[in-house]
Amino acid sequence: MSASMVKVKEVGRLPVDLPGGLAWNPGVILREDMFAFQIVPGSRGDYAVLYARGAVVALADNVRSFERDVDYSNITGSQIVGGVYFFGGGEVAQYNLWSPCSHPTELCVPWIGVYDGTLRVLKVPSGSCGNMNLTGVAFDGRYYYAVGGGNYPPYGPDGLIHFTGVVVLDKYFRIRGYGLIDVVDTAGNKLGMYRSGSKAYAGGWIYTLAYDVERRGLLYLERVRFRPSPDLCQRTPSMRPEYVSTVAEDFDGSAAPVLADDLSAAYWDGRRVKWRGQSVEAPTAPYIRIAAGRLVVAYNDGGEFRVESPVKFRSAGMGFVDWSGAAILFEGFGKGSRIYYVDLEL
């Protein structure tokens, strides 16, 4: 390991073999010895994995076996908001289909992990992963607005609805409303919102980033006034996003962008991460975070985990960075491999 201004602490060892490697989707650190991350086992398939006090399970149903080339679950978004950590995605649920709104051919339904000192896994009865795979959460001081991600066209070749869903949660994390956001904005832009990054709430508006599905490289700032409905099984959108501005013309969607509290955007252009005039080299799709007002950039490259900002850190193995600015580093994915918590000292 090579480090500058970091603290590295061993926090455990893997109790089982994990197939494949880390996905570039979000990983979250709930405590030093409790974190969730996504693996890609083989050439296809995904698992959302929770490590807690030396044990590992697959979310959302505590599955304890991991198979290559099996698509079980994922983590598509995460965010700390209002002092609460949210993360989530979708799960293949043909054996436990909890959503009464799911399309008859859909085998994937959404879930949200909520951590405020206690971890809860909410299964969202809102339809398919086509519209409620979590991307981020806005908070108005009373309610949390958990936003999924849909892409234009609104109906895919499988017949599934691809509008963007919003689930409203109260302070007890009970569902209080639902809504669908259109995938065409007020300027006529055809939007992609899947893995579109964190959200913000300001002045009665939910702000989000979205990319243009027809014109490569365009990244927009959009906003919507939420109009809730008690109907969790909506099939038509009740809200149209309002175009605010074009924030990038060189956006590469291989890495999820970040929306900062001041509504500035951090994104990858295929070679560098850009934010507020900063430019950080990243030769492969990076993890991008903003923590304590600082840009955090890291990536895995050829068996080495590299942090490029706000400090330099290199180590053999693989890892991810978190919204706190810390990182989890895996020596390997074999049983008994050491796991380290890396404090970047923000």
C-alpha positions as CSV (number, residue, x, y, z in Angstrom):
1,M,0.0,0.0,0.0
2,S,1.0,3.6,-0.6
3,A,-0.8,6.3,1.2
4,S,-0.6,10.0,2.0
5,M,-2.7,11.4,4.8
6,V,-4.8,8.3,5.2
7,K,-5.5,5.7,7.9
8,V,-5.9,2.1,7.0
9,K,-7.5,-0.3,9.5
10,E,-8.2,-4.0,9.0
11,V,-11.9,-4.6,9.9
12,G,-12.5,-8.3,9.0
13,R,-12.1,-11.1,6.6
14,L,-14.4,-12.6,4.0
15,P,-16.1,-15.6,5.4
16,V,-16.9,-17.1,2.0
17,D,-15.6,-16.9,-1.6
18,L,-17.3,-14.2,-3.7
19,P,-17.4,-14.8,-7.4
20,G,-16.3,-12.1,-9.8
21,G,-15.4,-8.5,-8.9
22,L,-16.7,-5.2,-7.7
23,A,-19.2,-3.3,-9.9
24,W,-18.8,0.4,-10.4
25,N,-22.3,0.9,-8.9
26,P,-22.4,2.6,-5.5
27,G,-21.0,1.0,-2.4
28,V,-22.0,2.3,1.0
29,I,-20.3,2.2,4.4
30,L,-22.8,2.1,7.3
31,R,-20.1,1.5,9.9
32,E,-16.5,0.4,9.7
33,D,-17.6,-3.2,10.0
34,M,-20.9,-3.0,8.1
35,F,-21.2,-2.0,4.4
36,A,-22.9,-2.9,1.2
37,F,-21.5,-3.2,-2.3
38,Q,-22.4,-4.8,-5.6
39,I,-20.5,-7.6,-7.3
40,V,-20.6,-8.8,-10.9
41,P,-20.2,-12.6,-10.8
42,G,-18.9,-13.7,-14.2
43,S,-19.8,-12.3,-17.6
44,R,-23.4,-11.3,-16.5
45,G,-25.3,-11.1,-13.3
46,D,-25.3,-8.9,-10.2
47,Y,-25.5,-9.3,-6.4
48,A,-26.0,-6.6,-3.8
49,V,-23.9,-7.8,-0.9
50,L,-24.2,-6.8,2.7
51,Y,-21.1,-7.4,5.0
52,A,-22.0,-7.1,8.7
53,R,-19.8,-8.2,11.6
54,G,-18.1,-10.9,9.6
55,A,-21.1,-12.3,7.8
56,V,-22.2,-11.7,4.2
57,V,-25.7,-12.0,2.6
58,A,-27.3,-10.9,-0.6
59,L,-29.9,-8.2,-0.3
60,A,-32.8,-7.8,-0.2
61,D,-33.7,-11.3,1.1
62,N,-30.6,-12.4,3.0
63,V,-29.5,-15.0,0.5
64,R,-26.3,-16.7,1.5
65,S,-25.1,-18.3,-1.7
66,F,-23.5,-16.5,-4.7
67,E,-23.4,-18.0,-8.1
68,R,-21.6,-17.0,-11.3
69,D,-23.7,-15.6,-14.2
70,V,-26.8,-15.2,-12.0
71,D,-28.5,-11.8,-11.8
72,Y,-30.1,-11.6,-8.4
73,S,-30.0,-8.0,-7.2
74,N,-28.2,-4.7,-7.5
75,I,-27.4,-1.3,-6.0
76,T,-28.1,1.5,-8.5
77,G,-28.1,4.5,-6.2
78,S,-27.2,5.8,-2.7
79,Q,-27.2,9.1,-0.8
80,I,-26.9,10.5,2.7
81,V,-29.7,13.0,3.3
82,G,-31.2,14.3,6.5
83,G,-28.7,12.3,8.5
84,V,-30.1,9.0,7.0
85,Y,-28.3,6.7,4.6
86,F,-30.4,5.4,1.6
87,F,-29.3,2.9,-0.9
88,G,-31.0,0.4,-3.1
89,G,-31.9,-1.1,-6.5
90,G,-33.8,-4.1,-7.6
91,E,-34.1,-7.7,-6.9
92,V,-35.1,-10.7,-9.1
93,A,-38.2,-11.8,-7.3
94,Q,-39.8,-14.6,-9.2
95,Y,-39.8,-16.7,-6.0
96,N,-41.1,-13.8,-3.8
97,L,-42.9,-11.3,-5.8
98,W,-44.0,-8.7,-3.3
99,S,-45.1,-6.0,-5.7
100,P,-48.8,-6.2,-6.8
101,C,-48.1,-3.5,-9.4
102,S,-45.4,-5.4,-11.2
103,H,-45.8,-6.1,-14.9
104,P,-46.9,-9.7,-15.5
105,T,-43.6,-10.5,-17.2
106,E,-41.4,-8.5,-14.9
107,L,-39.3,-10.5,-12.5
108,C,-37.5,-7.5,-10.9
109,V,-39.0,-5.3,-8.2
110,P,-37.4,-2.5,-6.2
111,W,-36.0,-2.3,-2.7
112,I,-34.5,0.5,-0.6
113,G,-32.1,0.1,2.3
114,V,-32.4,2.7,5.0
115,Y,-29.8,3.2,7.7
116,D,-30.2,5.6,10.7
117,G,-28.3,3.4,13.2
118,T,-30.6,0.5,12.4
119,L,-30.7,-1.1,8.9
120,R,-34.2,-1.5,7.3
121,V,-34.8,-3.0,3.9
122,L,-38.0,-1.6,2.4
123,K,-39.6,-3.5,-0.4
124,V,-41.4,-1.0,-2.6
125,P,-44.7,-2.2,-4.2
126,S,-44.5,0.3,-7.0
127,G,-44.0,-1.7,-10.1
128,S,-40.9,-2.8,-12.0
129,C,-37.2,-2.0,-11.7
130,G,-37.8,-0.1,-15.0
131,N,-39.0,2.9,-13.0
132,M,-38.1,2.5,-9.3
133,N,-34.4,1.3,-9.2
134,L,-33.1,3.9,-6.7
135,T,-31.0,6.7,-8.0
136,G,-31.1,9.3,-5.1
137,V,-33.2,10.9,-2.4
138,A,-34.5,14.4,-1.9
139,F,-35.5,15.7,1.6
140,D,-37.8,18.7,2.3
141,G,-37.3,18.6,6.1
142,R,-40.4,16.4,6.6
143,Y,-40.6,13.9,3.8
144,Y,-38.0,11.8,1.9
145,Y,-38.5,11.5,-1.9
146,A,-36.9,8.3,-3.1
147,V,-36.4,8.7,-6.8
148,G,-36.1,5.8,-9.2
149,G,-34.8,5.9,-12.7
150,G,-36.5,5.5,-16.0
151,N,-35.3,6.0,-19.5
152,Y,-36.8,7.2,-22.8
153,P,-38.7,5.5,-24.5
154,P,-41.2,5.1,-21.8
155,Y,-42.1,1.6,-22.9
156,G,-39.3,-0.8,-23.5
157,P,-39.3,-3.7,-26.0
158,D,-40.4,-5.9,-23.1
159,G,-43.5,-3.8,-22.6
160,L,-42.4,-2.5,-19.2
161,I,-43.0,1.0,-18.1
162,H,-39.8,3.1,-18.0
163,F,-41.1,6.4,-16.5
164,T,-39.2,7.6,-13.4
165,G,-40.9,6.7,-10.0
166,V,-40.9,8.7,-6.8
167,V,-41.8,7.1,-3.5
168,V,-42.6,9.4,-0.6
169,L,-41.5,8.3,2.9
170,D,-42.3,9.9,6.2
171,K,-39.9,10.2,9.2
172,Y,-40.8,6.6,10.2
173,F,-40.0,5.5,6.6
174,R,-43.6,4.6,5.8
175,I,-44.8,5.0,2.2
176,R,-47.1,8.1,2.0
177,G,-47.4,8.6,-1.7
178,Y,-46.1,7.8,-5.1
179,G,-45.7,9.5,-8.5
180,L,-44.4,9.0,-12.0
181,I,-42.1,11.6,-13.8
182,D,-42.2,11.7,-17.5
183,V,-39.0,11.0,-19.5
184,V,-39.5,14.0,-21.8
185,D,-38.9,17.4,-20.3
186,T,-40.5,20.8,-21.0
187,A,-37.8,21.5,-23.6
188,G,-38.6,18.3,-25.5
189,N,-35.4,16.6,-24.4
190,K,-35.7,12.8,-24.2
191,L,-34.2,11.8,-20.9
192,G,-32.3,8.9,-19.4
193,M,-32.6,8.9,-15.6
194,Y,-31.3,5.4,-14.7
195,R,-28.3,5.8,-12.4
196,S,-28.6,9.6,-12.7
197,G,-27.1,10.3,-9.3
198,S,-28.0,12.1,-6.2
199,K,-31.0,14.5,-5.8
200,A,-31.6,17.8,-4.0
201,Y,-34.7,19.6,-2.7
202,A,-34.9,23.4,-2.9
203,G,-37.7,25.9,-3.0
204,G,-40.4,23.3,-3.5
205,W,-38.6,21.6,-6.3
206,I,-36.9,18.2,-6.6
207,Y,-33.7,18.6,-8.6
208,T,-32.1,15.8,-10.5
209,L,-29.5,15.2,-13.3
210,A,-30.6,13.5,-16.5
211,Y,-28.8,12.7,-19.7
212,D,-30.0,12.9,-23.3
213,V,-30.7,9.5,-24.8
214,E,-30.5,10.8,-28.4
215,R,-27.6,13.3,-28.3
216,R,-24.6,11.8,-26.8
217,G,-22.7,13.7,-24.2
218,L,-25.4,16.1,-23.0
219,L,-26.1,16.2,-19.3
220,Y,-29.0,18.3,-18.0
221,L,-30.2,19.8,-14.7
222,E,-33.9,19.2,-14.3
223,R,-36.5,19.9,-11.7
224,V,-40.0,18.8,-10.8
225,R,-42.7,19.8,-8.4
226,F,-44.0,16.6,-6.8
227,R,-47.7,15.8,-7.0
228,P,-48.3,12.6,-5.0
229,S,-50.9,10.0,-5.5
230,P,-52.0,7.2,-3.2
231,D,-52.0,4.9,-6.3
232,L,-48.8,2.8,-6.3
233,C,-49.7,1.2,-9.6
234,Q,-49.7,4.2,-11.9
235,R,-49.2,3.6,-15.6
236,T,-49.1,7.2,-16.8
237,P,-46.9,10.1,-15.5
238,S,-48.4,12.9,-13.4
239,M,-45.3,15.2,-13.6
240,R,-43.2,16.6,-16.4
241,P,-39.6,17.6,-15.5
242,E,-38.7,21.2,-16.2
243,Y,-35.4,21.8,-18.0
244,V,-33.2,24.1,-16.0
245,S,-29.8,24.1,-17.8
246,T,-27.3,22.0,-19.8
247,V,-24.4,21.2,-17.4
248,A,-22.2,19.2,-19.7
249,E,-21.7,18.5,-23.4
250,D,-19.0,15.8,-22.9
251,F,-20.7,13.5,-20.3
252,D,-19.8,9.8,-20.3
253,G,-22.6,7.8,-18.7
254,S,-20.2,4.9,-17.7
255,A,-19.9,6.6,-14.4
256,A,-22.8,8.0,-12.4
257,P,-22.7,11.8,-12.0
258,V,-23.2,13.6,-8.7
259,L,-25.4,16.6,-7.9
260,A,-23.9,18.7,-5.1
261,D,-25.9,20.7,-2.6
262,D,-25.3,23.9,-4.6
263,L,-26.8,22.1,-7.7
264,S,-23.4,21.9,-9.4
265,A,-22.6,18.6,-11.1
266,A,-19.5,16.4,-10.9
267,Y,-19.2,14.0,-13.9
268,W,-16.8,11.9,-15.9
269,D,-16.0,12.8,-19.6
270,G,-14.3,9.5,-20.3
271,R,-10.9,10.7,-19.2
272,R,-11.4,13.1,-16.3
273,V,-13.8,13.9,-13.5
274,K,-14.9,17.6,-13.7
275,W,-16.5,19.7,-10.9
276,R,-16.4,23.4,-10.2
277,G,-13.3,23.9,-12.5
278,Q,-11.5,20.9,-11.0
279,S,-10.3,18.2,-13.3
280,V,-9.1,14.8,-12.0
281,E,-7.6,12.2,-14.3
282,A,-9.5,8.8,-14.3
283,P,-8.6,6.4,-17.2
284,T,-11.5,4.0,-16.4
285,A,-15.0,4.5,-15.1
286,P,-14.6,6.0,-11.5
287,Y,-16.6,6.2,-8.3
288,I,-17.5,9.9,-7.9
289,R,-18.5,11.4,-4.5
290,I,-18.7,14.8,-2.9
291,A,-17.9,14.5,0.8
292,A,-17.3,17.4,3.3
293,G,-17.4,19.8,0.3
294,R,-14.5,18.0,-1.4
295,L,-14.4,15.9,-4.6
296,V,-13.6,12.2,-4.1
297,V,-12.5,10.2,-7.1
298,A,-11.4,6.5,-7.1
299,Y,-11.4,3.6,-9.5
300,N,-10.2,0.0,-9.9
301,D,-7.6,-0.7,-12.5
302,G,-5.8,-4.0,-13.2
303,G,-5.9,-5.4,-9.7
304,E,-5.1,-2.0,-8.1
305,F,-7.4,0.3,-6.2
306,R,-6.6,4.0,-6.8
307,V,-7.9,7.1,-5.1
308,E,-7.0,10.3,-7.1
309,S,-8.8,13.0,-5.0
310,P,-8.8,14.6,-2.5
311,V,-5.6,12.6,-1.6
312,K,-3.6,10.0,-3.5
313,F,-3.8,6.4,-2.4
314,R,-2.7,3.2,-4.1
315,S,-3.1,-0.4,-3.0
316,A,-3.3,-3.9,-4.5
317,G,-6.8,-5.3,-4.3
318,M,-10.1,-3.6,-5.2
319,G,-12.3,-1.1,-3.4
320,F,-14.9,1.6,-3.5
321,V,-15.3,5.1,-1.9
322,D,-18.3,6.2,0.2
323,W,-20.3,9.4,0.6
324,S,-18.4,9.9,3.9
325,G,-15.2,10.1,1.9
326,A,-13.9,6.8,3.4
327,A,-13.2,3.7,1.4
328,I,-13.4,-0.1,1.7
329,L,-10.5,-2.1,0.3
330,F,-10.6,-5.8,-0.4
331,E,-7.4,-7.7,-0.5
332,G,-9.2,-10.2,-2.7
333,F,-12.6,-12.0,-2.9
334,G,-11.5,-15.4,-1.7
335,K,-12.5,-16.8,1.7
336,G,-10.3,-15.4,4.4
337,S,-9.2,-12.3,2.3
338,R,-8.6,-9.3,4.5
339,I,-10.9,-6.2,4.4
340,Y,-9.7,-2.7,5.2
341,Y,-11.4,0.5,6.1
342,V,-9.5,3.4,4.6
343,D,-10.0,6.8,6.2
344,L,-9.1,9.5,3.7
345,E,-9.1,12.1,6.6
346,L,-11.4,14.7,5.0
